[in-house]
Amino acid sequence: MSLHPHWLSGSYWSSRGDCPSRPARRRSGARRRRSTALAAGLAAVSLVAAGCTGGSENAAAGGECQTPGFSADQVKLGIVYPDSGTLGPILGPARSGMAARIQEANDAGGIHGRRIVYEWRDDAGDRGRNLQAVRDLVENENVFGLLEASTAASGGADYLAQNQVPVAGLPAESAWTKYANMFAYSYLFTEGSSVDTFGQYVVAQGGRKAAFLNSDLQQAITTDIGHKIEASLAAAGVEIVPEKFVYNQTVPDVRRLATRIKDSGADVVVATLSAASVAEVMEGLRAVQANIKVVLSPNGYDRSLLGQVGPKLAGLSVFLNYVPFEANTEAHRRYLDSMARYAPELVAADQEIAFVAYIATDLFLHGLEVAGPCPTRQDFIQSLRAVTDYNADGLLPGPVNLTESFGQISTCYTFIKINAAGDGFEIVPSPNAPDGQGTQWCGRRI
């Protein structure tokens, strides 16, 4: 699973010194469309303050910070994820990634001299239990904010927004695009326009005509990203085959399906299927000698697949909203070292859930950095939402503008291919990327 991706025109805070604890926001010169969901989110967290309530004014006369979750030497956070239930084995590694990033920060001296501590709760992937968990953490454990890796975060989303509790995590529901107190570096469910990045990639690989392949058990998330890719390819001048092809999960007739795709004249196949299903389709396309230049999917970056169906997937292109381990950057090596030190229970540290949870935690810690030594929750939300160049120390393919990208599909991706032998992944360099940033495929919104 690759975690993908409302215009938010932030209020301008004067840089003249009247609110020195806050970074200045850019003036919103252009008129941008605002969705009703974003408007509701902004109202819920009251981003525009009536006056200045910066961290320096949040301290008692003796200098003690009055913010919930803050003590003289600690900041207390909450972690919510499904430790039990059917999703426990899938999302459980997220806690290891979160804990590793927190311990890494503590070993580096903490944030503004405070160590990060946390309490965790199991929501079992249930919305009712999620609400119960977040209320317990906020009201009884007195946490400052939350990290969530759950498919049920919508259960407590209203409560957290009403109480202006900041949250960062894995955006597996549309609630992450509605509330400005909920932070993600990329989005699964999005409203609004697409980006031309996918089209750039397909054209660069020689693709000219695309067929779209969906499952008969299609979910909203794959339907959404499929529509975004279709718009992207069309904007790049790629012809779209009118017929929509469907893969029958129960009784797949792969050869017949492959023949129909071949007869359509498509040289590109966009498949929003599981990687195992894509492998069967690709095998079928080879069997009928279809002239396919690009098979593009959001799924397939999983080393465990290579030993099972790697040769069938040879040549598959996968897009990622993070820089994969094949880049072997200093940031990747630091992540792997932190996982080995602080999360040794996770045998395979180079798995996606732990990795993206580590990045989500880094995003929250970045918020603590920019908000100052004694921020209110509102200060934190305003300060982090004003960040325009977050890149997780190089783990993201391009800088994220947390104002303008709120609830929007990402503009930057890394594209990888499964090699000809089917036993490894190769990063596809971008011909237009700046020197030294070949993993960066960045487009524009369309």
N, C-alpha and C positions, 0 to 999 in steps of 0.2 A: 504494500500500500504506500503510495506516495502522497504525502499530505499537500494538497493544493490550496490554491486559492480557487456606494454611498459616499459619497464624497463628504469629507469632513473638513470644512473650512474653519480652522481653529480661531478662537478669539485672539486678537492681537494684544499682547501685554507689552506695555511701554518698557523700553530699555533705558529710560532716562534715570532710573534709580528708585522709582516709587515702589517697585516690587523686586528688590534685588535678588531674592532667593529663587526666582523663577527665570528660566531662560526665555528670551523674547521669542514670540511667534512671528512668523511672516505675516505681512498684511495679505488679506485675501483680495487680490485685485480682480481676478476673473470671476464671473458669475458661474457657479457650478450647480449641477442638479443635485438635489437632496432627496433621498428616499424617505418615505414615511417611517420606515423602520429605524433609520438613523436619527430622525428627529425624535422618535420616542426614546432612543438610547440616550441622546444628549439630555433630554428632559429628565430621564431617570437618574442620571448621575450628577446633574446640575453642574456641568463643566464651567459655565461662566459664573465666576464668583461675584458677589455684590461688592466685595472689597478685597484687599490683599490679606491673605491668611497664610503667609509663608512660614517656613520652618522656624525662623528666628522668633516669630510671635507665638509659636506653639509650645514654648518652653516655660516652665514655672519660674518664679523669681529666683529660685536657687539653681536654675540652669537645667533641671531635670526635664526630659522630653515627655510631654503629656500624651503622645500618640498611642493608641491601642497597639499592643504587641511590642512596643519599644521599652527597653530598660536601659540602665546606664551602659551595659556592655553587650546587649543582645537585641536582635530583632526576631520575633517569633512568627513563623509562617505555618500555614496548614496545607496538607497534601491530601487530595481526594482522588481515588481511582478504584476500579473494581479488583479487589484482592481475592474475591470469590465469585462464584457463578460462571457462566459459560465464557465470559470475556476475561476472566482472571488470567488464564494462561497467555492470552494475546496481549493485553495491556499491562500485565504485571511488571514487565521489564521497565516500564516508564518510571517507576519509583526508584529503580537503581540509577537511571540516568539523572534524575532530579537530585538524589542524594549525593551522587558523585560531584555534580557541579557545585552544590552547596559546600561540600567539604573542601573542594578546590579553592573556593573563595575564602573559606575560613583559614586555610593554610597560608593564604596570601595576606592575611591580616584582617579579613572581614570587610564589611562595607562601612566606610566612615568610622572605622575603629570598633564596630560592633560585629560580633559573631552571629551567624544565622543559625537558628535552631528551628525545629519543626515538630508538629504533631500530625499524624496521618489518620485517615478514616477510610473505611471500605464502604462504597456505595453499591457494590454488586451490580453496577450497570443499571440501577433502578432509579427513576426520577424521584419517587417519594423518599427513598433512602438518601438520595443525593441532597435533597433539601434538609433532611434531618441532620446529615453529616456537616453541611456547611453552617447551619445554625449552631450546632454544638461547638464547632471550632471557633466561630465568631463570638458567641455569647458566653460560652463556658471556658474555652481555652484562651480567649482574648487575643486571637491572632491578628496580625496587621493585614495580611492578604493571603491569597490562596494560589496554589498550583493545582491544576486539574488535568487528568488524563482519563476522561470518562466519556462514554457515549450518552450519558444522562445528565450532563452539566446544566441542561435547560431546566431541570427540576429546581435548582436553587438560584437560577439566573435572576429572576425578578427580585428575590430577597436581597441578593448581593448588590444589585444595581440601586435598590432603594436605600441601602445602607452605605453606598459608595465604597464598597470593599473591592480593591483591585484584584484582578485574577489574570493569570497567564496560563496557557496550556495548549492542548491539542484540539483544534476547532472542528470537532466531528458533528456539530449541529449548527443550524442556522442562527441560534441564539448568539453565537460569537460575532455575527455581523450586525447585531441590533443594539448592543450595549457597549458604550464607550469605555466602561470600566473593565471589559474583557479583552485581553490582548493576545494576539497571535501574529506570527511573522508571515503567515500565509493562510489561505482560506480554502476549505473544501466546498462549502455552499456559498455562492456569491450571487449578488444582483448586479445589474448594470451590464456594461459592454465587455467585450473580449479584448485580447491583445493580439498583435500581429506576429508574436514570437514563434508560434508553432508554424505559421505560414512561411516565415523566413527559413526555418530549418528544413521544411519539406522541399522548398524550391532549391535550396542549396544542395540537396541530395539528388536533384534531378527530377523530382516529382511534378507531374502536371495535371493529373486527374485522380480524384480521390473517391474511394468507396468507404462508407461508414458501416461498421459492423457492431451490432449490439446484441445483448443476450435477451432471450425471451423472459428472463427473470430480472429485467433491468431495474436498478435502484435509482432513486432520485439523484444521488451523488454522481453516478456515471452518466446519467442522462444530461446533467448540467454541464459536466466537463466536455462531453461529446458535442453539445451545442456550441460551447465556447471555441472548441478546436475547429468546428465547421466554419464558423464566422471568420476565424483567423486565416484559414486556408483560402477562403473566398476572397478576403481582402488582399491576399498576396497574389491573386490571379490564378489560383488553382481551380480547375473545373470540378464541380461536385456532382457525382453520379446521383441522379434523382432518386433512384431506388434505394431504400434503406434495407440492408441485409440483416437477417436475424439468425443468431446461432441458437439452436434448440438444445438446451442443456440436458433434457431427458433422453431424447433420441436424436443425437446429432448425425446428420447426413453430410459429413464434411466434404466429400468429393463433389457432391451436387452443388453445395454452397460455393466451393472453390471454382467450379466451372462457371457458375453464374457471375462471380466476380470477374473472372477472366474475360467472359463475353461482354462485360460492361465496358471494357477498354481501360479500366482503372490500372494505374501503375503505382498507386498509393492505397494502403489499407489502414484506416484508423480503427483500432479494435479496443473498445472499452469493455473488455472481458477479463476474467481471471487469467493469470499467466498460463495455467495448465490448458485452458481452452484455446488461448492464442497459439500455443504450441501445436495443437491438433489442426488448427486452421492453416498455420504456416506449412505444416507437412502436406496438407491437402493442396495448397497452392503450388508447391513444388511438384507434386504428383501430376498435376494437369499442365505444368509448364507455363504458368502464368508469369507474365513479364512485370513483376512487382519490384519497384526500386526502394520503396519505404514501407515498412510496417511499423506503425507508431502506436504506443500504448502507454497508459499511466502506470501499468503494472509490469513487473518482471525483474526489478532490481532486488534479487534475493539469491544469495549464493547457494542456498539449499536446493533451489530449482535446477541449478546447473548439473548436479549429479543425477537428477531424475529425468529432465527433458531438455537439457542444454543443447544437444545437437539439433533438435527440432526448432529451438528458438534462435538459432544462429542468424545474425543479421537484424534481430529485433531492435528497434530504437525505443528507448524509454526516457521520459523527461522527469526531472527531479527538481524540487524547489529548495534543494540544498546541494552543496558540493560533495560528491561521493568520496569514499575512502581511497579510490584509485588515484585521486589527486595527491594524496600523501603530503599534505601541507603541515606546517608546524602546529596549526590548530588541531588537525586530526590526530597528530601524535600526542598532543597534550590531552585530548579527549581519551584516547586509548590508555594513556598512562594513568589518568584519573580513574578510569573504570577499573583498571587492574588494582589500584591502591584502595579505592573506597567502595567498590562494588564487585568484589571477587566472586560473589555468588552467581553472577551472570557470566556463564562460560563464554558465550559468543557476544562480545561487546559491540561488534560491528553490525548490529541489527538496527533496523529503522526506528522502532518504537523507543528504545532507550536513547538513541541519538537525537531524535527530534524532541524528546522530553528534556534532554540536556540543553538543547538550544532554547526551548521555552523557558527553562529556569534561568538561563543566561539573560534572556530578555527581561525577566522580572528583576534580576539583580542589577541590570543596567538601569532600570527604573529607579531603584534605590540610590544608585550612584548619582543620577542627574537630578533627583529630587532634593538632595541636600541632607545634612545630618539629622534634621528633626522635622520631617515633612508631615503634614496631615495626609490622610488618605486622598483627599481631593488634590492636594499639591502633587502627590505621586501620579495620579491619573492625568492631570494637566501636563506635567513635565514629560512623562513618557510618551503621551500622545503627540507631543510637539516635536519628538525626535524625527529627523528626516533622513538619516543616513545609517540606520542600524544594519549591521552585517554579521553579527555574531562572531566577530574577530576573524572574518574570512570564511566562515562555514556556509555562508549563503552566496549564491551566484551573483548577486548584485545588491546594492544598498536598498533598504526598505524604508520608504517614507511612511511613518506610522500615522501621519495625518491623512494624506491623500490616498493611501492604500487601504484604509479601514474598510473592511467588507468587500474588497475588490480582488479580482484574480491577479496573481503576481505577473509582473512584466518580465522578470528574469528567471531563467532556468539553466540547468546543466543537462545536456543530452548525452546519453551513453548508448553504446551498441553492444550486444552480445557478439563476441568474436566468431570467426568462421568455424572454429573448432567446437564452439558451444561450451567452452570451459572457463570463460572469463569475461570481464567487462572492459570496454575501452571508452574513454571519454572522447567525444567528437568535438574537435576544436572549432570555435567560432571564427569565421574569416573576418568578422567585423569587430571583434573584441579588442580592447586596448592591449598593448604589449604586456605580456606576463599574466593576462587574464583570459586565457583561452577557454576556460570552463564557463565563461559568461556569455550566454545568449540573451540579450536584453532587447525588447521591442518597445512598442508604444501602444497606448490604448486606442481602440478603434470604435 
